[in-house]
């Protein structure tokens, strides 16, 4: 059996991989905020209150920003 040589990372593909990761981060951020808004509006209707939608949406924004910063730091390593 022959030994396989370690694969060298192609510099052309590294830019494409980074772009794919960044677009995934953006989609994840948008989806998190959207789902937070849906949950908040459902809670507003369920409990007949007016503060759930904005509160849960703001929490979803904070969570998504934390996630973006964490993933961006991982890309810089």
C-alpha positions in Angstrom: 0.0 0.0 0.0 1.3 3.4 -0.9 1.4 6.3 1.5 -0.6 9.4 0.6 1.2 12.7 0.5 -0.3 15.4 2.7 -2.4 17.7 0.6 -1.2 21.2 0.2 -3.9 23.9 0.6 -4.6 25.6 -2.7 -4.4 29.4 -2.2 -7.2 29.9 -4.8 -9.5 27.7 -2.8 -8.8 29.4 0.5 -10.4 32.7 -0.6 -13.4 30.9 -1.8 -13.7 29.0 1.5 -13.4 32.2 3.4 -16.2 33.8 1.3 -18.4 30.8 1.8 -17.9 30.9 5.6 -18.6 34.7 5.7 -21.8 34.3 3.7 -22.9 31.5 6.0 -22.3 33.8 9.0 -24.5 36.4 7.4 -27.3 33.9 6.7 -27.0 32.6 10.3 -27.3 36.1 11.7 -30.3 37.0 9.6 -32.1 33.7 10.4 -31.4 34.2 14.2 -32.9 37.7 14.2 -35.9 36.6 12.1 -36.7 33.6 14.3 -36.3 35.8 17.4 -38.8 38.3 15.9 -41.3 35.5 15.1 -41.0 34.1 18.6 -41.5 37.5 20.1 -44.6 38.3 18.0 -46.0 34.8 18.9 -45.4 35.6 22.6 -47.1 39.0 22.2 -50.2 37.3 20.8 -50.2 34.4 23.4 -49.9 36.6 26.5 -51.6 39.8 25.1 -48.5 42.0 25.9 -46.7 44.5 23.8 -43.1 44.1 25.0 -42.2 40.5 24.0 -41.5 41.1 20.4 -39.0 43.9 20.8 -37.4 42.2 23.8 -36.9 38.9 22.2 -35.8 40.5 18.9 -33.2 42.6 20.7 -31.9 39.5 22.5 -31.7 37.7 19.2 -29.6 40.6 17.8 -27.3 40.4 20.7 -26.9 36.6 20.4 -26.3 36.9 16.7 -23.7 39.6 17.1 -21.9 37.5 19.7 -21.9 34.6 17.3 -20.6 36.7 14.4 -17.7 38.1 16.5 -16.8 34.6 17.8 -16.8 33.1 14.3 -14.8 36.1 12.9 -12.2 35.5 15.5 -12.0 31.9 14.5 -11.5 32.9 10.9 -8.6 35.1 11.9 -6.7 32.4 13.6 
